[in-house]
Amino acid sequence: MNDPIPALPTTRPAGCPFDPPSELAELRGRRPLTRMTYPDGHVGWLATSHEVVRAILADNRFSARYEIMHMPIPGYPDEMPSAPPGDMTGMDAPEHTRFRQLLAGHFTVRRMRLLTERVEQVCAERLDDMAAQGSPADLVTAFAQPVPALVICELLGVPFADHEFFQRQAQLLTSISASMEDRAAAMTALYEYLHDLVLAKRKEPTDDLLSDLTTSDLDDVELSGLGSFLLGAGLDTTANMIALGTFALLTNPDQLADLRNGWSTVDDAVEELLRYLTIAHTGIRTALADVELGGEVVRAGESVTISLQAANRDPARFPNPDMLDLSRRAAGHVALGYGIHQCLGQQLARVEMRVAFPALFTRFPTLRLAVDPAEVPMRTDSNLYGVHELQVSWD
């Protein structure tokens, strides 16, 4: 058995803000599973290969429940509370299945593609506002955040006027520098807001997802929790992908030129950006039974930290993985997860990105960074990687 490493590698290399910690590649090169010591003293595992990461995510012998999980980063309690009602990320079947089946029909490829025209309108309106405000501008607040916020608010039936409040709570929930008290307060604030909205929609339903779900068997607590989960997930993830993806394209002008000239399709570009950036970079599972995997035996009760970013940079699956190549067929990446917990809103996120990137670079063909790349403030303090702001300019 290999000696445990003392902690999860989190320090990204200097020079390229898009690369994962270099130690992850070194560990993956030695073995797909590495023993690792957790902050609470638990000795578990770190999974870094694409094959093993997918195997874990597809295996129901590995649990996603928070209460049996050991967290790989400091700042969390030794004993985690169980997932609140509606938080599908921390549930196993059959609880997870019940929520997933209620929602699956609302997030099909066909339904999300029908939203394309509305996403195009939203992007055009935000780009009009951005142009009116003038150069330079912060792409995060001017475009990357409001586009998915508008779309998810309309889909759920939540007033967009309150989006700044939602954004603050969503960012606190994914922050690793915020205290547990602050994260709990953010969750409570989001839940209480959605609870009031659910009660209103039970009395006077409107044409939206939350109103549709009032006819299901979910009680007020479950529906409020599910609404909080969907709203939080729909706000911060795609916003980070749009902003960080723009940063990556502006610092890889040859790839941007390929996209503009049609040499790379927007579908391929979106999948490659998802793989290359892997903003949701780390997950955790706990073994419910002894599992033989990657030449090792993971014992029941041991937690495995899943490095999605290492899996997506695995040269055994993706040739030249550290290169951004928009012509690459990046199918099979795990940026959106895999197995029963694969991102429910993945098709919505794809639609938003497929519209947003071409719209942005068509409207502003001279778009460029307004600061040195080294000065862009990165979100190293979050479970979702990205940028805190992205100052851009144009002629």
Secondary structure, 3 states (H helix, E strand, C coil): CCCCECCCCCCCCCCCCCCCCHHHHHHHHHCCEEEEECCCCCEEEEECCHHHHHHHHCCCCEECCHHHCCCCCCCCCCCCCCCCCCCHHHCCCCHHHHHHHHHHHHHCHHHHHHCHHHHHHHHHHHHHHHHHHCCCEEHHHHHHCHHHHHHHHHHHCCCHHHHHHHHHHHHHHHECCCCHHHHHHHHHHHHHHHHHHHHHHHHCCCCCHHHHHCCCCCCHHHHHHHHHHHHHHHHHHHHHHHHHHHHHHHCCHHHHHHHHCCCCCHHHHHHHHHHHHCCECEEEEEECCCEEECCEEECCCCEEEEEHHHHHCCCCCCCCCCCCCCCCCCCCCCCCCCHHHCCCCHHHHHHHHHHHHHHHHHHCCCCEECCCHHHCCECCCECECCECCCEEECC
